[in-house]
Amino acid sequence: MKIEKIAEILNEKFVGEGETEIFGAASLENARTGEISFVEKAEFSESAQNTKASCLIIPENFNAPLPCSYFKVKNPKIAFAKIAEILHQPKKQSGIHSTAQIVKTAKIGKEVFIGAFSVIGENTEIGDNTQIFENVKIAENTKIGADCFIFPNVVIYENVSIGNNVKLHAGVVVGADGFGFVRDAERYIKFPQIGSVVIEDEVEIGANSCIDRGALGETRIGKGTKIDNLVQIGHNVQIGKRVVIAAQTGISGSTIIEDDCVIGGQVGFGDHATVKSGAIIGSKAGILPGKIVRQGVWWGVPVQPLDEYKRQNAYVKSLPRMREEIKVLKKQVAALEVKKTAKK
């Protein structure tokens, strides 16, 4: 991609040679000829002046001379990410491997790739340009949109709907039964898990994460949401748009996470919790069943506003000192009691 094309994408002006070809993105220290990098802060001017990159994206207040073409932008990191995403898309292929199993009722779009030993079920639809890699199992009555990447060993159960530009990384399971049982005397009876999963456009789900189907309704992941590796999402969970969820988080059934929330790693949600739009929850927090988490920054077990959590944490850290002080006070009180008794 030529620098002048990058200028069109970013809608920014550049200084330097527009015909230069850029084939990849790299860090400032490791960039080579033909690669683009970025400078996040003007303080890194020395590293920028020594770079071997062919193009840099720099902040507006950067004024040192540079050995290559450059863009001055308001937020270099965002601009760099936009270009890197285009330069480093997973390689697209087309065609169907001879070992893939596709039933006659499946509808396969144009320029679709289906890898070795993958299975496509009855009445399933695959959109144009979607890439389905090796050992993927897609069950019946499932719809997958255009330009998706379904990486190896993904399992998609029946009656799942997946939008456009979705990425499911290796080992993701979509539509398995939710964990729902009712107790009858001395045994558990499974409550029906016959709902569906809806994954909207531009969602990315990390390796070995699981999205359970709804019990009677649907589990939904909103547009633009990004989910890390090893995340468990229970039945009937509703996740809004542009939510970010870090690794090893577990979300119990019927929880609602509204738009634009940030969830740290290893957060545990009780069932029927609600997280309001814009809330940020720190790692290892615990949300009790039915809890409503409002906008703001939250942390701790049970979860609480960050300022309160920090205050309580400070009290806990002061306990050893308080223990020693109490010991001294007890000795002083005992000594006073002895003197009082002696006077009598």
N, C-alpha and C positions, 0 to 999 in steps of 0.2 A: 504494500500500500504506500503510495507516494505521500510525501509531506503535504502537498497541496490537497490531497484527498482527506487527510487527517484534519486539515483546516476547515474543510466543508463540514465534516462530522461534528467538530467542536464548535463550529461557527465562531472561530477566532482567527486573528491575523498571526502570521509567523514572520520571523526574521531568518533569512538564510536561503538555502537552495530548495525550491519546491519540488524539483524532479527527483530528489533523493528517495530511494526505495527503502522502506522500513519493513522488515520481515518478522520482528519479534519485540517483546518488551522485557526489561530486566532491571535489576537494582542499579543504583548509581555506580556502585563499586564494581559490579560484574558486567556491566553493559559493554557490548562490542560494536564494531562497525556494522551498521544496518539495523541497530536496535534503538528503541526509544526508552527513556527513563524520566524520572521526575525529581524535583527538589521541593521538599515540603516547606522548608523554612529558609529564609535568606542567610541564616547563620552557617549553612552548609556550603557556602560559596567555594571554599577551597576544594572540597571533593568534586563539586560541579566543574571547576576549572580543569581538573585532572581526568575527567571522564573520557572514555573512548566511545561513548554513545554517539550516534549520528544525529540525534534530536533529543532535546530536553523540554520538559514542561516545567516552568518556574513560576514562583509567586510574583505578584505585581510589584513588590518592593525590592526585587532582586536586581542589582545594578552592576555586578561584576562582569568582566568580559568572559565570553564562553567560546570554546573551540568548535562549536557545532551550531546547527540551526536550533531555534527555540521558539516556544510559545510562552507569552506571559498571560496568566489567567488568575482568576480570583481564588480558585481551589484546585491546586495542581493534582492532589491525590484523586479527586473525583474524575478529573479530565483524563488522567493516566488510566484509571480503571476502565473507563468507557472504551478507550482505544485497545487496551490489553484484552478486554473481553472479545473484541472483534478479531484481533490477531491470533488469539489462542483458543478459538472454538475447537471442540473435539472434532476430529477428522470425520467428514461425512462420506458415506459410501452409498451405493444403491445395488439392488439385486437381492435375491432370496437364495440362501444356501440350500444345497441339495438335501441336507438332513433336517431342515425345518419342517414342521408339520402344521399345515394351514388347512382348516376345513373349508369346504366349498362355499358355505354361507358367509364367510368372513369377507369384509370389503377392505381392500388394501389400496391406499392412495398412490399418487405418482411419486417416483423417486424414493420409495421407501426401501430401507435396508432391514433384512431379517437374518440374524446370524445363525450359526450352527446350533442344532438341537433345540431351537426355540419352538414353542407351541402356541398357536393362536386358535382360540375356541370359537364355538358357534356364535353367529350373528355379531361378531366383534368388528368394530370399525377402526382402522388405523389411518390417520390423516397424512397428507402429503409431506414428504421429506423427513418423516420421523425415522429415527435410528433405533432399532431393537437389536441389542447385541446377543452374545451367546447365552444359551441355557435360560432364557426368559420364558416364564409361563404366564400366559394371559388367558383367563377363563372366559366363559361365554357372556354375551350381552354386555360387553365392556366397550366403551368409546374412548379413544385416545386421539387428541387433536394433532395439528400440524407442527412440524419442527421440534418434536420432542426427542429427548435422549433417554432411552431405557437401557441402563447398563447391565452387565452380566449378572445372572442369578437373581434377578428381580422376580417376584411373584405377585401377580395382580389377580385377585379373586373376581368372581362374577359380579355383574351389575355395578361396576365402578365407572365413574365418568372423570376423565382427565382432560384438561384444557390444552391450549397451545403453548409452545415454548416451555414445557415442563421438563425438568431433569430429575430422574430417579436413579440414585447411585447404587452401586453393587449391593445386593442383599436386601434391598428394601422390600417390605411386605405390605401390600395395600389391600384391605378388605377382609382380613382374617376376623374370626369371631371375637367380639368383645368379651370381657371377663364379667359375665352376668349370671348369677345363680341365686335361687331362692331356697331357703331351708324348709324341709318337710320332715318333721320328726328326726330320724337319724341319718338322713341323706340330703344332699344338695340336688336340686332339679335345675337344669339349665334353662334360663329365661331365653326366649327366642332372640337370635341374633340374625335377623333377616333383612336389615336395612341396607343402606348403601354408603359409598364414600364419594364425595365430590371434591376434586382438586382443581382449582381455578387456574387461569393462565399465569405463566411466569413464576411458578412455584419451583423451588429446588429442595429436594429432600436427601439428606446425607446417608451414607452407607449404614446398612443394618438397622435402620429405623423402621418402626411399625405403626401403621395407621389402621386402627380397627374400624370395622363397619358399624353403622348404627344398629341399635337393638331393633327398633321398629321404624325409626326415622333415618336421618343421615348424619354422617360425620363430614364436616366441611372444612377445607383449608382455603383461605381467601387469597385473592390475586396478589402476586409479588411477595408472598411469605417465604422465608428461608429457614429451613430446619436442618440442624446439624446432625452428625452421626449419633446412633444409639439413643434415639429419642422414642419414647413410647407415648402414643396418643390414643386414649381410650374411646369407647363407643359414645356416639352422640356429641362429641366435643365439637365446638364451633370456634374456629380460629379466624380472625378478621384479616384485613389486607395489610401487607407490609409489616408483618410481625416477624421478629427474629428470635429463634429459640436455640440455645446452645446445647452442647452434648449432654447426654445422660439425664435429661429432664424427663420426668414421668407425669403425665396429665391424666387424671382419673375422669371417669365418664361424666358426661353432661356439663363439663366445665366450659365456660365462655371466656375467650380472650378476644377483646375488641381490637380495632385497628391500631397500628403503629406502636405496639408494645414491644418491649425488649425483655427477654427472659434469659437469665444467666444459666450456667451449667449446673446440673444436679439439683435443680429445683423440683420439689415434690408438691403436687396439687391433690388435695382431697376432692371428692366428687362434688358437683354442683357449685363450684367456686366461680366467681366472676372477676375478671380483671378489666378495668375500665380503660378506654383509649388513652394512650400515651404513658401508661405506667411502666416503670422500670423495676425489675425484681432481680436482686443480686443473687449470686451463686449460693447453692446449698440452702436456700430459704425453704421454709415449709408453710404451705397455705392450707389452713384447716378446711374441712368440708363446709360448703355454704358461705365461705368468707367472701366479702366484697373488697377488692383492692382498688383503691381510687388512684387518680393520676398523681404522679410523684415518684420518688425513689424509695424502695422498700427493701428490707433485709431481715434476716434472722429467723429463728424457729421459736414460737410461731412468728410469722412475718409481721413486721411493724415498720412505721416510718423510719427512715435511715437515721435521723437525728436522735430519735428515742432509742434505737438499737445501739448507737454509738455511746449514748449516755449510760445505758445499762451495762454495756461492755466495760466502760471505764470503772463503774462500781465494782464489777466482778474482779477486775484486775487489782483493785485496791483492797480486796479481802485479806490477803496475807498480811499487809501492813496493819489493817484494822485488828486482826487476830493478835498480833504482837502487842498493839496498844492496849487491848482489852486485858491481856495477861498482866501487863504492868499496872493497870488500874485495879485489877483484882488483888494484886499484892499490896497496893497502897491502901485499899479498903480494908483488907485483912489486918494490916498494921494498925490502922486507926481503931479497928474493933478491939485489938489487944490492948491498946492504950486506954480505951474507954473502960474496958473491963477492969484494968489495973487500978484506975482511979476509984472505982466502986469499992 
